Amino acid sequence: MMTAGELKQDLLRVYNAINKKIFNVGVKQQKVDFVGNKIIIISRNSRVPVLKLLDENYPLSTRQLDHLLFQVFKHEIKVSLEQQFQFKIISVLKDYDAETEFSGTIVFLEKEVEAYLNDMPELK
């Protein structure tokens, strides 16, 4: 059986890899918690330089681009977590505050996280 700590470390690796893939940079800080059937990831992410540049003069456009990037990210994280951990995911929510560079991601699972932990093999 995999421990909660091991699962958290694996989840943070996946989360960071997806950030690198989409935004070309990893996260500065990240923390994951489990609450019932939810995986909550709070992170600090550097603003994509081109969006930072456009924020001042084109805030509506950068909001739209943020929204599109969130959709790509949510799809990627859902597919990755379902494949790697056999999670049955109901929904993924994501938001990002460009001013503070804090991001929040909530993954809603079909079952409690503990139920998935009991089904996972130990890491080798």
C-alpha positions as a Python dict, from the first residue, in 0.01 Angstrom:
ca = {
    (1, 'M'): (0, 0, 0),
    (2, 'M'): (130, 348, -91),
    (3, 'T'): (149, 602, 192),
    (4, 'A'): (-17, 944, 179),
    (5, 'G'): (328, 1108, 185),
    (6, 'E'): (448, 903, -112),
    (7, 'L'): (133, 986, -306),
    (8, 'K'): (173, 1356, -230),
    (9, 'Q'): (532, 1352, -359),
    (10, 'D'): (426, 1173, -677),
    (11, 'L'): (137, 1415, -731),
    (12, 'L'): (367, 1715, -692),
    (13, 'R'): (609, 1567, -947),
    (14, 'V'): (325, 1524, -1198),
    (15, 'Y'): (191, 1874, -1127),
    (16, 'N'): (535, 2031, -1174),
    (17, 'A'): (601, 1833, -1495),
    (18, 'I'): (274, 1956, -1647),
    (19, 'N'): (359, 2314, -1552),
    (20, 'K'): (696, 2277, -1724),
    (21, 'K'): (529, 2130, -2033),
    (22, 'I'): (267, 2404, -2067),
    (23, 'F'): (441, 2711, -1924),
    (24, 'N'): (804, 2612, -1989),
    (25, 'V'): (889, 2665, -1622),
    (26, 'G'): (833, 2469, -1303),
    (27, 'V'): (661, 2596, -991),
    (28, 'K'): (843, 2798, -724),
    (29, 'Q'): (657, 2639, -431),
    (30, 'Q'): (386, 2377, -404),
    (31, 'K'): (190, 2198, -137),
    (32, 'V'): (-71, 1926, -163),
    (33, 'D'): (-340, 1824, 86),
    (34, 'F'): (-616, 1566, 85),
    (35, 'V'): (-964, 1647, 213),
    (36, 'G'): (-1204, 1357, 170),
    (37, 'N'): (-1241, 1304, -203),
    (38, 'K'): (-1045, 1618, -293),
    (39, 'I'): (-680, 1674, -380),
    (40, 'I'): (-591, 2038, -316),
    (41, 'I'): (-272, 2178, -464),
    (42, 'I'): (-157, 2530, -379),
    (43, 'S'): (145, 2659, -567),
    (44, 'R'): (342, 2969, -647),
    (45, 'N'): (410, 2998, -1019),
    (46, 'S'): (609, 3259, -1208),
    (47, 'R'): (396, 3452, -1453),
    (48, 'V'): (464, 3359, -1815),
    (49, 'P'): (686, 3650, -1936),
    (50, 'V'): (480, 3733, -2245),
    (51, 'L'): (159, 3744, -2038),
    (52, 'K'): (329, 3961, -1777),
    (53, 'L'): (429, 4200, -2055),
    (54, 'L'): (75, 4212, -2195),
    (55, 'D'): (-103, 4235, -1857),
    (56, 'E'): (-61, 4611, -1821),
    (57, 'N'): (-201, 4713, -2160),
    (58, 'Y'): (-426, 4420, -2252),
    (59, 'P'): (-572, 4278, -1929),
    (60, 'L'): (-884, 4134, -2096),
    (61, 'S'): (-674, 3949, -2353),
    (62, 'T'): (-444, 3802, -2091),
    (63, 'R'): (-747, 3690, -1886),
    (64, 'Q'): (-875, 3507, -2193),
    (65, 'L'): (-536, 3348, -2252),
    (66, 'D'): (-519, 3248, -1885),
    (67, 'H'): (-858, 3082, -1920),
    (68, 'L'): (-745, 2887, -2227),
    (69, 'L'): (-422, 2780, -2056),
    (70, 'F'): (-624, 2663, -1751),
    (71, 'Q'): (-839, 2448, -1979),
    (72, 'V'): (-529, 2285, -2130),
    (73, 'F'): (-376, 2238, -1783),
    (74, 'K'): (-695, 2085, -1640),
    (75, 'H'): (-718, 1838, -1927),
    (76, 'E'): (-350, 1742, -1892),
    (77, 'I'): (-367, 1694, -1515),
    (78, 'K'): (-686, 1490, -1542),
    (79, 'V'): (-544, 1257, -1807),
    (80, 'S'): (-212, 1219, -1624),
    (81, 'L'): (-365, 1147, -1283),
    (82, 'E'): (-618, 902, -1425),
    (83, 'Q'): (-346, 715, -1614),
    (84, 'Q'): (-76, 714, -1346),
    (85, 'F'): (-289, 661, -1035),
    (86, 'Q'): (-609, 507, -1174),
    (87, 'F'): (-810, 790, -1017),
    (88, 'K'): (-1168, 838, -1131),
    (89, 'I'): (-1186, 1217, -1155),
    (90, 'I'): (-1517, 1401, -1144),
    (91, 'S'): (-1385, 1752, -1199),
    (92, 'V'): (-1076, 1973, -1188),
    (93, 'L'): (-1091, 2339, -1085),
    (94, 'K'): (-798, 2578, -1131),
    (95, 'D'): (-737, 2946, -1074),
    (96, 'Y'): (-433, 3174, -1075),
    (97, 'D'): (-376, 3519, -931),
    (98, 'A'): (-130, 3697, -1160),
    (99, 'E'): (-52, 3967, -904),
    (100, 'T'): (60, 3732, -625),
    (101, 'E'): (150, 3437, -853),
    (102, 'F'): (-49, 3196, -633),
    (103, 'S'): (-240, 2914, -799),
    (104, 'G'): (-501, 2678, -661),
    (105, 'T'): (-603, 2346, -812),
    (106, 'I'): (-874, 2119, -673),
    (107, 'V'): (-919, 1769, -810),
    (108, 'F'): (-1251, 1606, -720),
    (109, 'L'): (-1234, 1226, -710),
    (110, 'E'): (-1515, 974, -725),
    (111, 'K'): (-1397, 817, -395),
    (112, 'E'): (-1210, 934, -88),
    (113, 'V'): (-832, 957, -139),
    (114, 'E'): (-786, 692, 133),
    (115, 'A'): (-978, 439, -78),
    (116, 'Y'): (-734, 491, -366),
    (117, 'L'): (-437, 466, -130),
    (118, 'N'): (-553, 124, -12),
    (119, 'D'): (-558, 1, -373),
    (120, 'M'): (-215, 132, -474),
    (121, 'P'): (94, -89, -465),
    (122, 'E'): (396, 19, -264),
    (123, 'L'): (668, 214, -438),
    (124, 'K'): (975, 13, -520),
}
